[in-house]
Amino acid sequence: MAPLRIIVGDTHVPFVEGGAELHVRSLVHQLNARGHETELFAVPFNPQAKAELLSQAQAWRLLNFRETNGRPVDLFIATRFPSYFAKHPRKTAWIIHQHRAAYELAGTVYSDFQHTAGDVAIRKTLIEADTAMLRECRRVFANAGNTAARLKKYNGIDAEPLYHPPPLADRINSGPYGDYVLSVGRLEAIKRVEIAVRALQFAKKEIRLVIVGEGSHRPEIERLVAETGVADRVRLAGRATEEELLELYQKALAVVYPPYDEDFGYVTLEAFLAAKPVLTARDSGGPLEFVVDGVNGFVCDPDPQSFGAAINRLGADPALAARFGAAGYERARSISWDGVIEKLLAA
């Protein structure tokens, strides 16, 4: 294929760094590595400004990426809401997620959208607009089956899941099964890190918890650690460097990952590439596309006692942890960027 000029569109919440940001940067890197001239175009986004969601989407609608500096742009790849509102004759979407607060999270503790007349009206308009904009795309892909299912349910759009490896994939190594379980991710309510903290109350005293990540929920996590009396067994590592994170994966007993209805989640694949079992919850969404209960990890009820029991089983049987880890590695190692890039460009 001849080199293409490609713009990848994304939204950016200032001072927030997570899997979605890594996803988009990795896509740009992979396209450039294959000889395509690719640039990331990101527009600031404020997800808390509920009354301004439609105007923020309209800002993207004013943008036409047909050409730049007198040269045509061959392809526009949209990712998160509202980047797919942009105009381009060859627009493709690889959806990480839409504005989840207005979709499946509406009416839950994880959303500011409730069942009021005003919220219902905004939500209805937003979903209708999303559907129209996504139907402009030549193809719509999703980053996982869970995301594709939402697109079908709420927008009536068929999206093919395209799984891709995490950015650290080539550098992750396995190691001994240590005396701690690892939690990785932004410290936000929807990630439910508190389940991992409370699970220590039901786990053997020699097992520790290391939490990697920062976020608005950190003060609540700190208070919970103190209140539950496990402060001597919990390490809040904050925003670890890549080298620190690689070492933590390498020496962990297992990875505890219980988010609520996650889109995809790099954590599962990172853990598997380090040959570590993953403990997730029955309502965690994306991780369930990879974690098979009793094969490469445990799928637990979303409560601390269930997770504590799973931690104890692995802590008491390192051979079981190793067997689960090996099965997880086999699941993750076959996922590559080649098929993803081929399908995005063919569209």
N, C-alpha and C positions, 0 to 999 in steps of 0.2 A: 504494500500500500504506500502511495506517495505521502510525504509528510503533510499534515493538516495544520491549519491554524485554529486553535480551540480555546474557548473561554469556558472556565468552570465557574459557575455562579454559586455563591454561598452567602448566608447571613452570619453576622458576627455579633455576639453579645460581649461588649467590652469587659475585660478582666475575667472572662470565663474561659477555661481551657478544659476540654474533655475529649471523649472519643470521636464526636462529630468533627471537631476541628482537625484531629489527626487523620481521620478518614479522608477529608477533602484534600489536605496537603499531600497525603500519600497518593491520591489519584493524580494530582498534578505532577508529582515526581515520576510516577510510572509512565505517564503519557510522554513527558519530556525525555525520559530514558529510552523510549522507543522511537525517538527522532521527531516527534511532533512538537510544534511551537505552541506551548500551552501556558496560559496565564490564569491565575486565580483573581476573580473579581468579587469582593465581599462588601456588603453594605451593613452598617450598624443596625442592630435590631434590639428593641426593648420589649421582651415578652410580657412584662408586668403592665404595660400600657394597654389595657384591654380595649379602651375606647378608641385607641389609635391603630389597632391592628389592620383595619382595612385601608387606612391612609398609608401605612407602611408598605402594604402590598401594592397600592397604587403607585408608590414611588418607583417600584420595579417595573410597573407597566409602562412607565414613561421612557424606559431604557430600551433602545433598539441596538442590538449587537450585530447587525447585518455586516457592518464594516467598521474598521477603525484605522485612522490615519491614512485613509484612501485605499486601504487593502481589505479584501473581503475576509470575513471570519467564516470558516467552513462548518463549524459545529459549536453549538452552545449546550453545555451539560448543566442542568439545574440539579440542586441537591435538596436543601431544606426550604421550608416555607420562609418567605414568599419568593424565592429566587425564580421559581417556574412561572412567575407573572411576566418575566422579561419577554421581549419580542425577538424572534429569530426564525427564519424559514426552515432551518434544520435544528429544531430544539428537541433535545432528549432529556428525560428526567431519570436520575438515579436517586430515589427518595430515601433519605436517612430517616426523616420523620416530618410530619406536618406540624401544625401548632396543636400539640397533643392536649393542651388544656381545654381546647374547644371540641375535641373529638372524644376519644374513649375515656379520658380522665374527667370530663365534665360531670359535676355532681359528686365527685369524690374529694377526700381531704387533700389531694394533690393538685387541685385546680381551683382557680378563682372564678370559674364559670359555674353558676348554680341554676336551679330551675326557676328563674325569675323571668318576667316578660322581656326585659331588656337583654339579658344574657341569651335567652332563646333566640331572639331576633338576630343578634350579632352572629351567633353560632350558625344559624340557618343561612345567612348571607355569606358567611365565610366558606362554608362547605360547598355551597353552590358556585361560588367564585373559584375555589380550588378545582372543582370538577371541570369547569369550563377551561381553565388555564392548562390543566393536565391533558385535556383532550386535544389541545393544540400540538402536543408533543408527538413526534414520529413514533417513539416507543417510550413506555414507562417501565422502569425497572425499580426494584426495591433492594435494600441492603440485607433483607432477611425475610423469611416466610411470614413472620409476625407482622412486619410492616406491610407486606403484600396483602395479607388478610384484611388489614384495616382499610386499605385502598379499595378493596372489593366491597367491603361492608358499607362504607360511608360514601364512596364516590362512584361505585359501580364500574371501577376500572380494573382490568386485569393487568397485573404487574408481575414480571418474572423476577424471582429472587436471584441476586448475584452476590455470592459470598466471597469475601476477600480476606487475605491474611492480615494480622495486626502489623503495625509498623516495626515492632521489635522482633518479628518472626525469625529473621536470619541470625539473631544474636542470642536467642533464648537457649539455655542449656539445662539439662536435668542435673540433679544432685541428690544428696542424702535427704531422707524424710525426717525433718527436725522436730523440735518441741513446740512449734508455734503454727497457728493457722493464719492465713493472710487475707486481708480485705483490701481491695484496690478499687478506687473510683471516687468521683466527686462526693463530698459530704453534703448531700441534699436529702430531704425527707423521702423522696421516691426511691432512693437507693437502699433504704432500710438497714443502714449499718448498725442500728440499735439492736437488731436481731442477733448479730454476731457478738455484740458486747454482752447482752443478757444471756447468750448461750454459754458463756464462760461460767456462769453460776451453776450450770448443770454438767460442766466438763471437769475432768480430773484436774487437780490443782497444779500439776506440773505442765499443763498445756497453756501456752500464752497466745495472745492475739496481737498482731501487728496491723495497724490501719494506715494505709497510704492514701493520701488525698486531702484536698482542702475544699471548703464550700461554706455556704451560709448556715449549714446545720452543725458546724463544728462546736459551737458553745453548748448545744443540747447534748452532743456526744460526750463532751468533757464532763458535764454535770452527771450524765448517766454513769459514766465510769466511776465517778466518786461515790454516787449514791448506792451503787450495787456492790461496792466493796471489792472491786477487782482491779484497782489502780495499779497494784504491784505486778499485774499480769498483762497489762495493756500498754502498748507503745503507740502513740500517735506520731507517725513519722512525717506527716505533712506532705509537701510536694517533693517527693524523692527524685533524685537524678535518675537517668536511665541506668547508669551503672549500679546504683543502689537498688533499683527495682529489679534488675536482672538477678542480682544476688539474693534478694528476698524470695523471688520465685524459685530460684535454684534450691534453696535450703528449707523451704516450707514443708510442713506435713501435708497440707491441703489448702485449697482456696475456698473461702466462704463468700458466696455471691448471691444474695437474696433480693435483688431489686424487684419492684412491682412492675410487671408487664413491660419489661425492657424491650427495646427495638431489636437489638442485636447483641452488643456488648463484647468488646475486645477481650475482656477479662477471661471469659471462658476459654477462648482459643489460646491466649497467652499461658494460662495455667496448663492446658493440655500439651502445649509445645514444650513446657518444662516438665512434662510427665507427672503432673500433680492432679489428684482427684479434685472435682468441683462439687461443692455442696450448694445446691440452689433450692428454690421453693416451687411449689406446684403452680403458683400464679406469677412466676417470674418472666413468662413470655419467651423472648429470644433464646436464653440459655437452654431451654427445653428442646430446641432444635438440635442440640449437640449432646447434652447430658442425658445418659440413659441410666435410670436408677439401678444400682447393683451391678453395673457394668464398668462405668468410668467415673462414677461418683454416686451421690445420693440426692434424690429429689424428696425434699422434706416438706412437711406441713409448715406454713409460714409462722412458726412460733419458736421461741428460744429453746424450749425443752426438746423439741424434735431435732433441732440443729445440734444441741449439746450431746444428745445420744449418738448422732452421726459422727461427731468429732471424737467421742470416746471409742467408737468402734475402730476408727482408723488409728487412733493413738495406741490402742491395745494390740493392733495387728499391722505392723509395718509392711508385711508381705502383701496384705490386702491393699494397702495404699499404693504399693508398687505395681500391683496387678491392674488396679484401676487407672493408675497413671499411664501405664503402657498402652492400655486400650484408648485412653484419651488422646495420646500422642498419635496413634494410628488414625484416629478420626480427623485430627487437625492438620496433619502433615500434607495431605493431598490437596488442600485449598491453596490456590495460587491466583496471581493477578492476570495470567495470560488469557483465560477464558473471559474474564470481566472486560478487559480492554477490547478484545475481539468483538464482543457483542455490543459494547457501547459505540464503537466506531462503525460497525455494520449498520446500526440503526440510522 
